[in-house]
Amino acid sequence: MGVQPEISQRDLRMRSREIMDAVERGQSFTVTRDGHEIGELVPLRRRRRFVSRAEFAETSRSAPAVDLAAFRADQDAAYDQDTVDPYAG
């Protein structure tokens, strides 16, 4: 990853539309005031909401095997077996 360009607080104020368009396209900036770094302007990471069946299957092939008996034993050990129903009469 390259060095982020620096922009002054004044540049940010005067060129906000241009800079925000660049951020929307993925560009990051270091914001300065009086020559001192005061913050970073970075794009938000967008989460994908959909994963295709093929992509899920491909990713799952490299997942570690799960020992189902050990998994169940871990769940049972973590679960409070003496839970009382507060609504039981």
Short mmCIF file of the C-alpha atoms (twelve columns), coordinates in Angstrom:
data_MODEL
# 
_entry.id   MODEL 
# 
loop_
_atom_site.group_PDB 
_atom_site.id 
_atom_site.type_symbol 
_atom_site.label_atom_id 
_atom_site.label_alt_id 
_atom_site.label_comp_id 
_atom_site.label_asym_id 
_atom_site.label_seq_id 
_atom_site.Cartn_x 
_atom_site.Cartn_y 
_atom_site.Cartn_z 
_atom_site.pdbx_PDB_model_num 
ATOM 1  C CA . MET A 1  0.000   0.000   0.000  1 
ATOM 2  C CA . GLY A 2  1.403   3.407   -0.944 1 
ATOM 3  C CA . VAL A 3  1.762   6.498   1.158  1 
ATOM 4  C CA . GLN A 4  -1.472  8.426   1.621  1 
ATOM 5  C CA . PRO A 5  -1.470  11.906  0.148  1 
ATOM 6  C CA . GLU A 6  -1.622  14.720  2.687  1 
ATOM 7  C CA . ILE A 7  -4.304  17.374  2.466  1 
ATOM 8  C CA . SER A 8  -4.551  20.433  4.636  1 
ATOM 9  C CA . GLN A 9  -7.644  21.282  6.592  1 
ATOM 10 C CA . ARG A 10 -8.065  24.255  4.262  1 
ATOM 11 C CA . ASP A 11 -7.818  22.058  1.132  1 
ATOM 12 C CA . LEU A 12 -10.396 19.737  2.638  1 
ATOM 13 C CA . ARG A 13 -12.743 22.655  3.184  1 
ATOM 14 C CA . MET A 14 -12.144 24.223  -0.249 1 
ATOM 15 C CA . ARG A 15 -12.107 20.983  -2.304 1 
ATOM 16 C CA . SER A 16 -14.453 18.835  -0.240 1 
ATOM 17 C CA . ARG A 17 -16.497 17.538  -3.183 1 
ATOM 18 C CA . GLU A 18 -13.412 16.503  -5.169 1 
ATOM 19 C CA . ILE A 19 -11.823 14.892  -2.112 1 
ATOM 20 C CA . MET A 20 -14.998 13.073  -1.063 1 
ATOM 21 C CA . ASP A 21 -15.385 11.739  -4.608 1 
ATOM 22 C CA . ALA A 22 -11.822 10.382  -4.362 1 
ATOM 23 C CA . VAL A 23 -12.599 8.777   -0.986 1 
ATOM 24 C CA . GLU A 24 -15.693 7.183   -2.487 1 
ATOM 25 C CA . ARG A 25 -13.454 5.667   -5.185 1 
ATOM 26 C CA . GLY A 26 -11.201 4.176   -2.464 1 
ATOM 27 C CA . GLN A 27 -8.539  6.876   -1.954 1 
ATOM 28 C CA . SER A 28 -7.336  7.650   1.598  1 
ATOM 29 C CA . PHE A 29 -5.882  10.935  2.824  1 
ATOM 30 C CA . THR A 30 -3.943  12.194  5.824  1 
ATOM 31 C CA . VAL A 31 -5.410  15.495  7.012  1 
ATOM 32 C CA . THR A 32 -3.031  18.144  8.347  1 
ATOM 33 C CA . ARG A 33 -3.445  21.420  10.211 1 
ATOM 34 C CA . ASP A 34 -0.555  23.859  10.481 1 
ATOM 35 C CA . GLY A 35 1.696   21.157  9.010  1 
ATOM 36 C CA . HIS A 36 0.838   18.559  11.673 1 
ATOM 37 C CA . GLU A 37 -1.043  15.357  10.952 1 
ATOM 38 C CA . ILE A 38 -4.396  15.413  12.743 1 
ATOM 39 C CA . GLY A 39 -6.345  12.574  11.189 1 
ATOM 40 C CA . GLU A 40 -7.084  10.232  8.347  1 
ATOM 41 C CA . LEU A 41 -9.890  10.314  5.854  1 
ATOM 42 C CA . VAL A 42 -10.514 6.738   4.708  1 
ATOM 43 C CA . PRO A 43 -13.291 5.016   2.769  1 
ATOM 44 C CA . LEU A 44 -15.684 2.760   4.650  1 
ATOM 45 C CA . ARG A 45 -15.284 -0.929  4.044  1 
ATOM 46 C CA . ARG A 46 -18.383 -2.321  2.401  1 
ATOM 47 C CA . ARG A 47 -19.506 -5.797  3.344  1 
ATOM 48 C CA . ARG A 48 -20.768 -8.060  0.653  1 
ATOM 49 C CA . ARG A 49 -24.167 -9.442  1.494  1 
ATOM 50 C CA . PHE A 50 -24.252 -12.344 -0.947 1 
ATOM 51 C CA . VAL A 51 -21.838 -15.206 -1.470 1 
ATOM 52 C CA . SER A 52 -22.518 -17.509 -4.365 1 
ATOM 53 C CA . ARG A 53 -22.916 -21.233 -3.779 1 
ATOM 54 C CA . ALA A 54 -19.786 -21.903 -5.843 1 
ATOM 55 C CA . GLU A 55 -17.713 -19.436 -3.810 1 
ATOM 56 C CA . PHE A 56 -18.995 -20.890 -0.527 1 
ATOM 57 C CA . ALA A 57 -18.176 -24.419 -1.693 1 
ATOM 58 C CA . GLU A 58 -14.677 -23.393 -2.792 1 
ATOM 59 C CA . THR A 59 -13.957 -21.656 0.516  1 
ATOM 60 C CA . SER A 60 -15.362 -24.592 2.488  1 
ATOM 61 C CA . ARG A 61 -12.975 -27.042 0.826  1 
ATOM 62 C CA . SER A 62 -10.036 -25.485 2.671  1 
ATOM 63 C CA . ALA A 63 -11.822 -25.245 6.042  1 
ATOM 64 C CA . PRO A 64 -10.448 -27.481 8.807  1 
ATOM 65 C CA . ALA A 65 -12.339 -30.667 9.639  1 
ATOM 66 C CA . VAL A 66 -14.604 -30.492 12.674 1 
ATOM 67 C CA . ASP A 67 -14.725 -33.314 15.225 1 
ATOM 68 C CA . LEU A 68 -18.468 -33.312 15.900 1 
ATOM 69 C CA . ALA A 69 -18.209 -35.270 19.179 1 
ATOM 70 C CA . ALA A 70 -15.594 -32.833 20.540 1 
ATOM 71 C CA . PHE A 71 -17.663 -29.870 19.340 1 
ATOM 72 C CA . ARG A 72 -20.768 -31.192 21.127 1 
ATOM 73 C CA . ALA A 73 -18.732 -31.887 24.296 1 
ATOM 74 C CA . ASP A 74 -17.469 -28.276 24.239 1 
ATOM 75 C CA . GLN A 75 -21.039 -26.999 23.883 1 
ATOM 76 C CA . ASP A 76 -22.287 -29.179 26.731 1 
ATOM 77 C CA . ALA A 77 -19.414 -28.043 28.966 1 
ATOM 78 C CA . ALA A 78 -20.166 -24.376 28.257 1 
ATOM 79 C CA . TYR A 79 -23.919 -24.684 28.744 1 
ATOM 80 C CA . ASP A 80 -25.279 -24.414 32.265 1 
ATOM 81 C CA . GLN A 81 -27.108 -27.734 32.665 1 
ATOM 82 C CA . ASP A 82 -28.823 -26.566 35.869 1 
ATOM 83 C CA . THR A 83 -30.809 -23.773 34.254 1 
ATOM 84 C CA . VAL A 84 -34.088 -23.115 36.029 1 
ATOM 85 C CA . ASP A 85 -37.144 -21.844 34.179 1 
ATOM 86 C CA . PRO A 86 -38.094 -18.593 35.981 1 
ATOM 87 C CA . TYR A 87 -41.672 -18.923 34.702 1 
ATOM 88 C CA . ALA A 88 -42.224 -22.484 35.909 1 
ATOM 89 C CA . GLY A 89 -44.974 -22.509 38.514 1 
# 
